[in-house]
Amino acid sequence: MIRILFYVLIVLALGAGFAWLADRPGELSLIWQGQRIEMSLMVAATLLASLIAAILIVVWLIRVVWLSPHSISRYFRARKRDRGYQALSTGLIAAGAGDSALARKMTARTRGLISSDQEPLIHLLEAQTALIEGKYDDARKKFELMADDPETRELGLRGLYLEAKRLGANEAARQYAERAADKAPHLPWATLAALDYRSQTGQWDEAIRLIDQSRASHVIDRKEADRKKAVLLTARATEKLEADPKGARDDALAALKLAEDLVPAGLIAAKALFREDNLRKAASILEKLWKQDPHPEVARLYVRARSGDSATDRLKRANKLEALRPNNAVALATVAESALEARDLSLARSKAEAAARIQQSEGIFLLLADIEEADTGDDGRIRHWMNQALKSPRDPAWTADGVTAPEWLPVSPVSGRLDAFEWKQPVAQIAGPVEEGTLDAADAAIRSLPPVAIAHQRPEPEPQPERVATPAKPAHAIETPEKTEEVAVKTIAVPVPSESVIVPQTVKAQKKPAPVKTEEPVVEPFFGRPPDDPGVRDDSSKPLEKTSFRLF
């Protein structure tokens, strides 16, 4: 473009010059070797311009003839290079498509047309061809050659890293990632890989330094960098909590500034503040987390903030949480647990049933079973709630890569990925049985609750011989027109864990004459019921003959 503009300017200048000479005519006289030559000024200018043009043309022709051998050789060399690049391009496409035969053919052709010193991509084509052919040793050697070349260092390290990951050589993969991160910190894969490895080994300070460098160079998105740094600060605060509560508090608060919804950071900050007796600030942190997303661990730590509180005090704190987030299953379950500890069983039952209506889970029905055991002790009702717990989804837990952990961890134990744990329902339950409607199923479970049994009989494996007791009051006489029978009352003492239940049972005796009725004073027992052993039978009363009894 600049050259064309230069030519245009020259033509305009020549035109302007000739126009200026045309407006100012004149005569030019030249005497050379005794000859006088006269011509107009315009003719002289034209001859001069023609002479200059002829000289330039002659120079160009001489230069072309002189440089023609080199030009011819350069033409053929360029043509050969173009053919080599065409073969290289076809070979890379074939290697990407998995066509090993075509890739190997194009590799040989490229080698014959282009030198590997001039084009490093030939090493890449050879390495890719070796990979699709299963020659991993050859591919690794090619990647090592590329890693030694400054032009292809990053590409070679990338290939070596992937090969080490494929073979399971985590230490070698870590070294390649660290080397790539040091030589080229702008590479996202190297930065993230080195970050994961430093996190797995607990090098929190080095990992935080690396994440700061990546954020400054815009390798990682700002939001993602803040989240990862918050996780790293939380992990470091967890290690400092026992030995350095103040340092753990500072790291956890810094993590909360970067990620306000990071529950583990809030829990660590609250625990550190509790150890410093700063209950008000710790409670405000937990309340802020609770307002964003009700979490069972936040509720548990908030309710049990002070170890010396009574069950009634814990119930008040649970009610405060419910006031902050009403109509929430986690809040209702927290109040139910606190009410159970405070022995307010009616409140515990109502809150637990309300939580079950909002969101069914295994923990809610297990809590109802505990309430039932403390309230009625009915085995049938307890088994009912246990059965509902078996059919309900599991409670959410810290889950990463398909595995659950009892507490939050900064790194996944399966893949080693940073910030992999999430509070959610386990994966095994998501693809489980189809859940029914939560509200209808909970109401059906509550309506189908069996009634409370009046007496709980637990027979022994081998029942003891029965004991027949004669009450103080004479046996009732039943008179009929044809016969007279005497009915004796049998009292059986069945031992149970808490008390002895007296089961009255009537047994028919053989026919005998009706005894003479006598008026005797009725002796009331001291404890309001006939004793298990009434004493010696009265000799005046005729004993029963050949009497058999049934225990049940």
Stockholm file with secondary structure:
# STOCKHOLM 1.0

chainA/1-552         MIRILFYVLIVLALGAGFAWLADRPGELSLIWQGQRIEMSLMVAATLLASLIAAILIVVWLIRVVWLSPHSISRYFRARKRDRGYQALSTGLIAAGAGDSALARKMTARTRGLISSDQEPLIHLLEAQTALIEGKYDDARKKFELMADDPETRELGLRGLYLEAKRLGANEAARQYAERAADKAPHLPWATLAALDYRSQTGQWDEAIRLIDQSRASHVIDRKEADRKKAVLLTARATEKLEADPKGARDDALAALKLAEDLVPAGLIAAKALFREDNLRKAASILEKLWKQDPHPEVARLYVRARSGDSATDRLKRANKLEALRPNNAVALATVAESALEARDLSLARSKAEAAARIQQSEGIFLLLADIEEADTGDDGRIRHWMNQALKSPRDPAWTADGVTAPEWLPVSPVSGRLDAFEWKQPVAQIAGPVEEGTLDAADAAIRSLPPVAIAHQRPEPEPQPERVATPAKPAHAIETPEKTEEVAVKTIAVPVPSESVIVPQTVKAQKKPAPVKTEEPVVEPFFGRPPDDPGVRDDSSKPLEKTSFRLF
#=GR chainA/1-552 SS CHHHHHHHHHHHHHHHHHHHHHHSCCEEEEEETTEEEEEEHHHHHHHHHHHHHHHHHHHHHHHHHHHHHHHHHHHHHHHHHHHHHHHHHHHHHHHHHTCHHHHHHHHHHHHHHSCTTTCTHHHHHHHHHHHHTTCHHHHHHHHHHHHHSGGGHHHHHHHHHHHHHHHTCHHHHHHHHHHHHHHCTTCHHHHHHHHHHHHHTTCHHHHHHHHHHHHHTTSSCHHHHHHHHHHHHHHHHHHHTTTCHHHHHHHHHHHHHHCTTCHHHHHHHHHHHHHTTCHHHHHHHHHHHHHHSCCHHHHHHHHTSSTTCCHHHHHHHHHHHHHHSCSCHHHHHHHHHHHHHTTCHHHHHHHHHHHHHHCCCHHHHHHHHHHHHHHTCCHHHHHHHHHHHHHSCCCCEEEETTEEESSCCSBCTTTCCBTCCEEECCHHHHTSSCCCCHHHHHHHHHHTCCCCCSCCCCCCSSCCCCCCCCCSSCCEEEECSSCEEEEEEEEEEEECSSCEEEEEEEEECCCCCCCCCCCCCCCCCTTSSCCSCCCSCCTTSCCCSSCCCCCC
#=GC SS_cons         CHHHHHHHHHHHHHHHHHHHHHHSCCEEEEEETTEEEEEEHHHHHHHHHHHHHHHHHHHHHHHHHHHHHHHHHHHHHHHHHHHHHHHHHHHHHHHHHTCHHHHHHHHHHHHHHSCTTTCTHHHHHHHHHHHHTTCHHHHHHHHHHHHHSGGGHHHHHHHHHHHHHHHTCHHHHHHHHHHHHHHCTTCHHHHHHHHHHHHHTTCHHHHHHHHHHHHHTTSSCHHHHHHHHHHHHHHHHHHHTTTCHHHHHHHHHHHHHHCTTCHHHHHHHHHHHHHTTCHHHHHHHHHHHHHHSCCHHHHHHHHTSSTTCCHHHHHHHHHHHHHHSCSCHHHHHHHHHHHHHTTCHHHHHHHHHHHHHHCCCHHHHHHHHHHHHHHTCCHHHHHHHHHHHHHSCCCCEEEETTEEESSCCSBCTTTCCBTCCEEECCHHHHTSSCCCCHHHHHHHHHHTCCCCCSCCCCCCSSCCCCCCCCCSSCCEEEECSSCEEEEEEEEEEEECSSCEEEEEEEEECCCCCCCCCCCCCCCCCTTSSCCSCCCSCCTTSCCCSSCCCCCC
//
